[in-house]
Amino acid sequence: MATINKNYGLLEGGYLFPEVTRRTNMFIAENPGVKVMRLGIGDTTEPLTPTVIEGLKTGVDNLAHKKTYTGYGNEQGNTELIEAIVNDYRKRGISIDPSEIFVSDGAKPDSSNIQSIFGPGTVAVQDPAYPVYVDSNVIAGRTGPFNEDTGQYEGIVYMPCTKENDFFPKLPDGKVDIIYLCSPNNPTGAVATKEQLKTFVDYAIANKAGIIFDAAYEVFISDPKLPKSIYEIPGAEKCAIEIKSFSKSEGFTGVRLGYTVLPKTFVVENTKKGEMNAAWNRRQTTFFNGASCLAQPGGIVALTEDALRESQKTIDHYMGNAKIIKEGIEYLGLTAYGGVNAPYVWMETPDNMDSWDFFEKLLNEAHVVGTPGSGFGPSGKGYFRLSAFGDREDIIEAVDSIVNNLKL
Ligand code: MLT
């Protein structure tokens, strides 16, 4: 007799972004002809850069000829792409072996799948956090039920990130086993300093815990003092896995390409060097047939100097949007964070309004869609996220509409 994985029944409601879309579509159906401006999901809007387009075309052309045609590739990724990634780290003074890199179809699948190489244990997340970290652990059975009163799943350690601690958590009080950190942070837009990351690296080594470091937004850091990789912190290679993405830097949200770095020196309780790396290799070779041979040539050229110069213009464009959004919110006398080294603006709702109520208010009055802070965790209550991914004219129109139509 087959049964359902009952852990799905533990999940609180639907996944955040489809819920945002559902409510937006309901508004559109009830208000035909009204133009809705979307600053909700962080989805890229700018066309790919010329160099990357050429790379992607190579992928297509290769399939057109007998001599260059390829079928299945390495599950770990195209050797040339892995070399390009190794080189990208080398340029930053970080030494990674090719066997420590696993190319994938994006940071979202990696950040949900990576928990499968850990045994049972206590998970700690920044609160608020990208919902994938919590949901994947609920499905895997590492939590108890959702508690309506606390807004938390039992068994998960929520590490509050609020304005009082500059949106970076203090260390967990007790011992935890798996820690998710995201910097630049989705959703708060805060970027961890080297000193802040060091406290977690030291904790993880002392407690034989594993850090899963989501660096999907690192390209948006312009302040040279801020770390772009957790491996800039001495000792991180013993306790941290880093997840990266081509989605936001290259506009690959639809193309799908990312990678995970899992050093052979990464160890947790009762493991030898290389064992966790081998476990992830086993997981990927069993469950995954490798990233698309159409996407990977795009990734190879994306890491060349020409392409990096071109994509910097796109990054500057999104960060220009972030500045416009932040200034608009501040013009209204509201408080906003992030948006400087990260493409998300994290605002306080007026009069500490419930995040979903503010979602409805913003949609009804300004026709702008954002993401309710409480959807990222209980400490997101009273906050709201605005995404800077968008066309410049649309962003200006949305901010004008907020400034002119939001009733405060
Ligand atoms: C977001 O809006 O948080 C992201 O676009 C979601 C994602 O990258 O999956």
Residues whose N, C-alpha, C, O or C-beta is under 5 A from the ligand:
A	BS01	MLT	G40 I41 G42 D43 K108 N186
